[in-house]
Structures are given as C-alpha cells and as structure tokens.
C-alpha cells in the first residue's frame, strides 16, 4: 500500500510541475505567434555575403 501512495504523490508532483511549466509558458507569451512558424519555411533566407580575394 505504501508503494501506491509514493507513486501517487510522485505522479501528482510531476503533473503539477508540468502544469506550472505550461502556465508559465502561456504567461510569458511562448504561444503567441502561431502563424509565422508555418509560413516561415516558404520564404528564402538572404544569401550570405561572400568576400572574394
């Protein structure tokens, strides 16, 4: 019975940690820009300037 109690406390602690990390990410604006990552691949990067000697 004690093993079940330890596993229950551990799983609730890990779930609370992930919930805290998710809420922190939402509050800090990690999920604000949902358009540009999908369209960023369509645009070419500017070519790097190469210096010839």
Biopython code that builds the backbone (N, CA, C, O; Angstrom):
import numpy as np
from Bio.PDB.StructureBuilder import StructureBuilder

atoms = [
    (1, "UNK", "N", (0.822, -1.201, 0.000)),
    (1, "UNK", "CA", (0.000, 0.000, 0.000)),
    (1, "UNK", "C", (0.859, 1.254, 0.000)),
    (1, "UNK", "O", (0.478, 2.270, -0.581)),
    (2, "UNK", "N", (2.020, 1.186, 0.652)),
    (2, "UNK", "CA", (2.877, 2.368, 0.734)),
    (2, "UNK", "C", (3.481, 2.724, -0.629)),
    (2, "UNK", "O", (3.743, 3.893, -0.912)),
    (3, "UNK", "N", (3.700, 1.700, -1.475)),
    (3, "UNK", "CA", (4.248, 1.956, -2.810)),
    (3, "UNK", "C", (3.239, 2.734, -3.646)),
    (3, "UNK", "O", (3.616, 3.639, -4.390)),
    (4, "UNK", "N", (1.969, 2.390, -3.528)),
    (4, "UNK", "CA", (0.928, 3.103, -4.265)),
    (4, "UNK", "C", (0.865, 4.558, -3.810)),
    (4, "UNK", "O", (0.697, 5.460, -4.631)),
    (5, "UNK", "N", (0.997, 4.780, -2.545)),
    (5, "UNK", "CA", (0.977, 6.149, -2.017)),
    (5, "UNK", "C", (2.174, 6.953, -2.524)),
    (5, "UNK", "O", (2.033, 8.120, -2.888)),
    (6, "UNK", "N", (3.340, 6.331, -2.546)),
    (6, "UNK", "CA", (4.546, 7.020, -3.046)),
    (6, "UNK", "C", (4.398, 7.339, -4.531)),
    (6, "UNK", "O", (4.734, 8.440, -4.966)),
    (7, "UNK", "N", (3.896, 6.377, -5.315)),
    (7, "UNK", "CA", (3.710, 6.619, -6.746)),
    (7, "UNK", "C", (2.644, 7.673, -7.006)),
    (7, "UNK", "O", (2.775, 8.466, -7.939)),
    (8, "UNK", "N", (1.604, 7.694, -6.204)),
    (8, "UNK", "CA", (0.565, 8.697, -6.353)),
    (8, "UNK", "C", (1.105, 10.096, -6.057)),
    (8, "UNK", "O", (0.811, 11.038, -6.793)),
    (9, "UNK", "N", (1.878, 10.239, -5.006)),
    (9, "UNK", "CA", (2.475, 11.535, -4.670)),
    (9, "UNK", "C", (3.463, 11.966, -5.753)),
    (9, "UNK", "O", (3.501, 13.138, -6.127)),
    (10, "UNK", "N", (4.255, 11.030, -6.253)),
    (10, "UNK", "CA", (5.230, 11.362, -7.295)),
    (10, "UNK", "C", (4.528, 11.790, -8.582)),
    (10, "UNK", "O", (4.942, 12.761, -9.216)),
    (11, "UNK", "N", (3.477, 11.081, -8.974)),
    (11, "UNK", "CA", (2.794, 11.434, -10.219)),
    (11, "UNK", "C", (2.058, 12.761, -10.106)),
    (11, "UNK", "O", (2.023, 13.533, -11.065)),
    (12, "UNK", "N", (1.475, 13.031, -8.959)),
    (12, "UNK", "CA", (0.816, 14.334, -8.768)),
    (12, "UNK", "C", (1.841, 15.453, -8.766)),
    (12, "UNK", "O", (1.576, 16.536, -9.288)),
    (13, "UNK", "N", (3.009, 15.206, -8.184)),
    (13, "UNK", "CA", (4.065, 16.229, -8.180)),
    (13, "UNK", "C", (4.558, 16.526, -9.598)),
    (13, "UNK", "O", (4.754, 17.686, -9.960)),
    (14, "UNK", "N", (4.756, 15.488, -10.389)),
    (14, "UNK", "CA", (5.220, 15.682, -11.767)),
    (14, "UNK", "C", (4.149, 16.376, -12.596)),
    (14, "UNK", "O", (4.466, 17.245, -13.408)),
    (15, "UNK", "N", (2.887, 16.006, -12.406)),
    (15, "UNK", "CA", (1.798, 16.663, -13.128)),
    (15, "UNK", "C", (1.708, 18.135, -12.746)),
    (15, "UNK", "O", (1.475, 18.981, -13.610)),
    (16, "UNK", "N", (1.888, 18.453, -11.474)),
    (16, "UNK", "CA", (1.870, 19.854, -11.030)),
    (16, "UNK", "C", (3.044, 20.623, -11.627)),
    (16, "UNK", "O", (2.900, 21.795, -11.976)),
    (17, "UNK", "N", (4.192, 19.984, -11.747)),
    (17, "UNK", "CA", (5.360, 20.630, -12.351)),
    (17, "UNK", "C", (5.094, 20.960, -13.823)),
    (17, "UNK", "O", (5.405, 22.061, -14.278)),
    (18, "UNK", "N", (4.519, 20.008, -14.569)),
    (18, "UNK", "CA", (4.202, 20.265, -15.969)),
    (18, "UNK", "C", (3.113, 21.329, -16.115)),
    (18, "UNK", "O", (3.165, 22.143, -17.037)),
    (19, "UNK", "N", (2.143, 21.328, -15.228)),
    (19, "UNK", "CA", (1.111, 22.361, -15.266)),
    (19, "UNK", "C", (1.719, 23.733, -15.002)),
    (19, "UNK", "O", (1.368, 24.703, -15.674)),
    (20, "UNK", "N", (2.619, 23.825, -14.038)),
    (20, "UNK", "CA", (3.298, 25.090, -13.752)),
    (20, "UNK", "C", (4.119, 25.557, -14.952)),
    (20, "UNK", "O", (4.102, 26.740, -15.292)),
    (21, "UNK", "N", (4.840, 24.628, -15.596)),
    (21, "UNK", "CA", (5.651, 24.990, -16.766)),
    (21, "UNK", "C", (4.773, 25.464, -17.916)),
    (21, "UNK", "O", (5.126, 26.414, -18.615)),
    (22, "UNK", "N", (3.632, 24.809, -18.118)),
    (22, "UNK", "CA", (2.718, 25.222, -19.184)),
    (22, "UNK", "C", (2.135, 26.596, -18.900)),
    (22, "UNK", "O", (2.092, 27.444, -19.792)),
    (23, "UNK", "N", (1.690, 26.827, -17.684)),
    (23, "UNK", "CA", (1.118, 28.129, -17.337)),
    (23, "UNK", "C", (2.167, 29.231, -17.420)),
    (23, "UNK", "O", (1.852, 30.350, -17.826)),
    (24, "UNK", "N", (3.400, 28.937, -17.044)),
    (24, "UNK", "CA", (4.486, 29.915, -17.156)),
    (24, "UNK", "C", (4.753, 30.239, -18.626)),
    (24, "UNK", "O", (4.989, 31.396, -18.975)),
    (25, "UNK", "N", (4.715, 29.221, -19.486)),
    (25, "UNK", "CA", (4.922, 29.448, -20.914)),
    (25, "UNK", "C", (3.816, 30.277, -21.528)),
    (25, "UNK", "O", (4.082, 31.134, -22.371)),
    (26, "UNK", "N", (2.585, 30.040, -21.123)),
    (26, "UNK", "CA", (1.463, 30.824, -21.635)),
    (26, "UNK", "C", (1.565, 32.264, -21.156)),
    (26, "UNK", "O", (1.318, 33.193, -21.925)),
    (27, "UNK", "N", (1.924, 32.455, -19.900)),
    (27, "UNK", "CA", (2.015, 33.807, -19.352)),
    (27, "UNK", "C", (3.159, 34.600, -19.970)),
    (27, "UNK", "O", (3.053, 35.816, -20.135)),
    (28, "UNK", "N", (4.255, 33.922, -20.316)),
    (28, "UNK", "CA", (5.407, 34.628, -20.877)),
    (28, "UNK", "C", (5.295, 34.833, -22.386)),
    (28, "UNK", "O", (6.178, 35.442, -22.990)),
    (29, "UNK", "N", (4.217, 34.330, -23.007)),
    (29, "UNK", "CA", (3.992, 34.602, -24.421)),
    (29, "UNK", "C", (4.621, 33.610, -25.368)),
    (29, "UNK", "O", (4.843, 33.947, -26.531)),
    (30, "UNK", "N", (4.918, 32.409, -24.931)),
    (30, "UNK", "CA", (5.540, 31.418, -25.789)),
    (30, "UNK", "C", (4.612, 30.964, -26.911)),
    (30, "UNK", "O", (5.090, 30.523, -27.956)),
    (31, "UNK", "N", (3.314, 31.059, -26.722)),
    (31, "UNK", "CA", (2.359, 30.545, -27.689)),
    (31, "UNK", "C", (1.613, 31.660, -28.407)),
    (31, "UNK", "O", (0.527, 31.430, -28.940)),
    (32, "UNK", "N", (2.168, 32.849, -28.429)),
    (32, "UNK", "CA", (1.505, 33.996, -29.046)),
    (32, "UNK", "C", (1.513, 33.919, -30.572)),
    (32, "UNK", "O", (0.485, 34.161, -31.206)),
    (33, "UNK", "N", (2.641, 33.591, -31.160)),
    (33, "UNK", "CA", (2.801, 33.642, -32.614)),
    (33, "UNK", "C", (2.555, 32.262, -33.204)),
    (33, "UNK", "O", (3.454, 31.421, -33.211)),
    (34, "UNK", "N", (1.353, 32.024, -33.696)),
    (34, "UNK", "CA", (1.067, 30.716, -34.257)),
    (34, "UNK", "C", (0.983, 30.746, -35.783)),
    (34, "UNK", "O", (0.724, 29.710, -36.396)),
    (35, "UNK", "N", (1.193, 31.885, -36.403)),
    (35, "UNK", "CA", (1.122, 31.975, -37.862)),
    (35, "UNK", "C", (2.490, 31.891, -38.520)),
    (35, "UNK", "O", (2.671, 31.131, -39.471)),
    (36, "UNK", "N", (3.447, 32.653, -38.034)),
    (36, "UNK", "CA", (4.709, 32.769, -38.764)),
    (36, "UNK", "C", (5.545, 31.492, -38.801)),
    (36, "UNK", "O", (6.249, 31.297, -39.791)),
    (37, "UNK", "N", (5.527, 30.609, -37.804)),
    (37, "UNK", "CA", (6.333, 29.395, -37.961)),
    (37, "UNK", "C", (5.900, 28.528, -39.141)),
    (37, "UNK", "O", (6.734, 27.880, -39.771)),
    (38, "UNK", "N", (4.613, 28.513, -39.440)),
    (38, "UNK", "CA", (4.163, 27.686, -40.556)),
    (38, "UNK", "C", (4.469, 28.326, -41.897)),
    (38, "UNK", "O", (4.598, 27.615, -42.893)),
    (39, "UNK", "N", (4.588, 29.627, -41.957)),
    (39, "UNK", "CA", (4.858, 30.286, -43.235)),
    (39, "UNK", "C", (6.323, 30.687, -43.385)),
    (39, "UNK", "O", (6.738, 31.111, -44.463)),
    (40, "UNK", "N", (7.090, 30.564, -42.344)),
    (40, "UNK", "CA", (8.500, 30.958, -42.407)),
    (40, "UNK", "C", (9.289, 30.087, -43.373)),
    (40, "UNK", "O", (10.244, 30.553, -43.994)),
    (41, "UNK", "N", (8.897, 28.830, -43.503)),
    (41, "UNK", "CA", (9.623, 27.923, -44.389)),
    (41, "UNK", "C", (9.443, 28.311, -45.857)),
    (41, "UNK", "O", (10.253, 27.918, -46.696)),
    (42, "UNK", "N", (8.402, 29.069, -46.180)),
    (42, "UNK", "CA", (8.133, 29.435, -47.568)),
    (42, "UNK", "C", (9.031, 30.559, -48.072)),
    (42, "UNK", "O", (9.172, 30.731, -49.283)),
    (43, "UNK", "N", (9.634, 31.317, -47.184)),
    (43, "UNK", "CA", (10.465, 32.454, -47.569)),
    (43, "UNK", "C", (11.930, 32.058, -47.572)),
    (43, "UNK", "O", (12.400, 31.350, -46.682)),
    (44, "UNK", "N", (12.648, 32.530, -48.593)),
    (44, "UNK", "CA", (14.072, 32.235, -48.686)),
    (44, "UNK", "C", (14.854, 33.148, -47.755)),
    (44, "UNK", "O", (14.470, 34.291, -47.505)),
    (45, "UNK", "N", (15.953, 32.620, -47.253)),
    (45, "UNK", "CA", (16.858, 33.436, -46.456)),
    (45, "UNK", "C", (17.678, 34.317, -47.380)),
    (45, "UNK", "O", (17.883, 33.982, -48.547)),
    (46, "UNK", "N", (18.145, 35.434, -46.865)),
    (46, "UNK", "CA", (19.026, 36.291, -47.651)),
    (46, "UNK", "C", (20.360, 35.584, -47.785)),
    (46, "UNK", "O", (20.872, 35.028, -46.814)),
    (47, "UNK", "N", (20.928, 35.602, -48.985)),
    (47, "UNK", "CA", (22.223, 34.916, -49.144)),
    (47, "UNK", "C", (23.318, 35.623, -48.355)),
    (47, "UNK", "O", (23.333, 36.848, -48.236)),
    (48, "UNK", "N", (24.213, 34.837, -47.831)),
    (48, "UNK", "CA", (25.322, 35.385, -47.066)),
    (48, "UNK", "C", (26.293, 36.066, -48.028)),
    (48, "UNK", "O", (26.564, 35.571, -49.122)),
    (49, "UNK", "N", (26.800, 37.197, -47.593)),
    (49, "UNK", "CA", (27.749, 37.903, -48.453)),
    (49, "UNK", "C", (29.101, 37.201, -48.402)),
    (49, "UNK", "O", (29.645, 36.967, -47.323)),
    (50, "UNK", "N", (29.626, 36.875, -49.542)),
    (50, "UNK", "CA", (30.934, 36.188, -49.590)),
    (50, "UNK", "C", (31.968, 37.170, -50.123)),
    (50, "UNK", "O", (31.742, 37.861, -51.117)),
    (51, "UNK", "N", (33.073, 37.212, -49.459)),
    (51, "UNK", "CA", (34.170, 38.103, -49.876)),
    (51, "UNK", "C", (35.166, 37.302, -50.688)),
    (51, "UNK", "O", (35.719, 36.310, -50.211)),
    (52, "UNK", "N", (35.394, 37.742, -51.928)),
    (52, "UNK", "CA", (36.372, 37.071, -52.782)),
    (52, "UNK", "C", (37.690, 37.799, -52.674)),
    (52, "UNK", "O", (37.747, 39.028, -52.625)),
    (53, "UNK", "N", (38.749, 37.009, -52.640)),
    (53, "UNK", "CA", (40.081, 37.615, -52.505)),
    (53, "UNK", "C", (40.833, 37.582, -53.796)),
    (53, "UNK", "O", (41.970, 38.050, -53.859)),
]
sb = StructureBuilder()
sb.init_structure("model")
sb.init_model(0)
sb.init_chain("A")
sb.init_seg("    ")
for serial, (resi, resn, name, xyz) in enumerate(atoms, 1):
    if name == "N":
        sb.init_residue(resn, " ", resi, " ")
    sb.init_atom(name, np.array(xyz, "f"), 0.0, 1.0, " ", f" {name:<3s}", serial, name[0])
structure = sb.get_structure()
